[in-house]
Amino acid sequence: MSERRIPGVRAPWATGLVLFLVLATSAGIFMSRPRDVSPVPQSVLDSRRETTVAAGQAIARSLNGGLSSLAEIATVVDESMRQRNRALLIPFKSRIWKSLYVIDRASRVVVAQVGEPAQPAVLGEPMPSEAGSRLAQVGTAQQIVQYTPVGKAADAKYLLVGHLDPNRFGELLTVAGADGAWLLDKSGAVIAGTGNRTPPDGVVDQGMEPGEGASGSRVQHVAERTEVTAWASLGGKRPSNALGWTVVSNQPTTDTAAPGDASRRRGVTVAAVLAALTALVFAALYFVLVRPIRLLRRVAEAAGPDTPKTPKHGEAGQVATAFTRVRSTRLPQEPTEER
């Protein structure tokens, strides 16, 4: 019968020690490797997002403020039509609207106007019954149309309409970026912007319900430039927050957190700590497990009266004591003579 050799304890111990040292070295190399792209600090991302949110809030206040001014003018127009039977618009000709007119809601006849020619077709069907704003195509340009009932909304016969030029928001957009900020509608089309660049794609969430405030920022890499894109939907009160419009900014940045020597030092430190812990653990295993087993083997194989060095502590020490006691009490066997 062939003897099957059982592996000792020292071989697995040495194999485990080598493997863990290799693992510690690999971890250090991985953590100290140079990165291809340096991340942009979170403070830069937060700053770009905050300036974009500020621009969105300014535009929302401007839209709501324009509608409030339109409501005040509607009050004056209502009084003038009651007293003089005509709409008084001349004093408001130099206001922010490119075109300001009063339209009969039933017949769609313009009864008074100042500024550019009236465009009642942009109000659509049916005629609005409450105050609001919308984006409309007037000729080859887009304009923001604001409207409010003249008198009480329930029984108002006339509608006061004002057309705003979206380009007037360019100054407000410079807060987010002098040459890379845009006001986008729900479909992602540009309403107003600064500079001659085009806005980045995939920023406007077309599935977002109007009134849901959303803002954020991200890093993108174009050619050899690092750019920060930020976005913020129009907040504030109705009706501006119900339009579903978004302010987007895109600015290049040179403020990056380069890894430098910090990653390399961190990797070397981690590798050294792991290697030291591995050495300590396997040294403890050697003195607690491997060395006592080797001494027990010597005690078991000893045949003479001399007792080899034995373990003193733990289970290995108890087994060694038992071996020694058995050896000392065993009688020498004399050879028997045949008769």
C-alpha positions, 0 to 999 in steps of 0.5 A: 500500500502506497503511503499518501503524504499529508502536507505540513502546516508550514507550506500553507503558512508561507503561501499565505504570507507571500499572497498577502504581501503581493496583495498589499503591494498591488493595493499600493500600486493601484492607489498611487497610479496617476489619473488621466483626468483631474476631478473638478472640486465640489466647491466649483460645481456648487458655485456654478450651480448657485450662480445659475439658480440665481439667474433663474430666480432673477428671470422668474422675478422679472416675468412675474413682475412684468405680469404684475405691472400688466395687471396694474395697467389693466386696472387703469385701462378698465377705469378709462373704458368705464369713464371715457369708453376708450382704453388708455395705453399711451402713458405706458408706451415706453414700458418694457413691452415691445407691443401693448394692446387691448383685444376684445375676447369675443370678436378678437378685435384690437380696440387699442394698441401702442408699440409694434403691431398687435398679433392677436393670433399668438393667443391661440384658441380658446382665448385665455381667461386668466393671467399668464405667459407663453412663448410665441413665434412672431414673424421670424423671432420668438417673443414672450406674450403676457396677458391679463383680463381687464376687470374681473376675470369671471366677466372680463370682456377685454384682454390686455396683452404685452409682448416681451423681447426675450433678449432683454433677459441677456443681462440677467443671464450674465450672472450665470455666464457672460458667454455661455448661459441660455434660457431654454424652453421645455423642448430644449430650444433656446429662448435667450442666450449670451454669446454665440455658443450653443447650449449642451445637450441632455440638460433639460428633463423633458419629462419634468412636470412644470413647477418642479424645481430642479438644479444641478451641475456636472463636469464634461470634457470637450477636446482638451478642455474641462467644462462645468455645466449647470442648470436650474429650472425657473422657481418662484411663484406662478406663473413663471414656475409653471412654464417649464423653462430652464436656465443652463450655463456652460463655462470652461474651468482651469480650477482642477484638483490635480492628484500630484504626489498626494495619491502616490504618498497615500498609496505607499502608506497603504501598502506599507501598513498592509505589509506590516499588518500581514507580517505581524499576523503571520508572525503570530501564526508562526509562533502560536501554530507552526512552531509548536506543531514542529516541536511536537513532532520532534517530541513524538519522534524522540526515541532516546532518554534525552527529551527534546525542547517541548512547547510550554503553553497551550494545548501543544504544551499539554500534548508534549507533557503527555508524550514525555510522561508516557515515555518516562513510564514505559518499561524497556522491553527485553528480548525473549529467549526461545526454549 
